[in-house]
Amino acid sequence: MAKIFKSRTDVAYFDYKDFKTLQRYVNVYGQIETRKKTGLTESQQRRLARAIKQARHIALLPFVVNN
């Protein structure tokens, strides 16, 4: 399976308030993309997941996508 993104090893910090960037890492169903697809390291993926969950909690990103 091909990666969606090129190597993102230069990402140092994910800001939960930057929802436009975080939306790139969420699929059409509202799920967080896997490491295989994002190309992030384990620690970067954990930071990404935490930022997405914080953004969901303060209603910047939806928990569920309406169809």
Secondary structure, DSSP 8 states (H G I E B T S, - for coil): ---SS---TT-----TT-HHHHHTTB-TTS-B--HHHH---HHHHHHHHHHHHHHHHTTSS-SS---
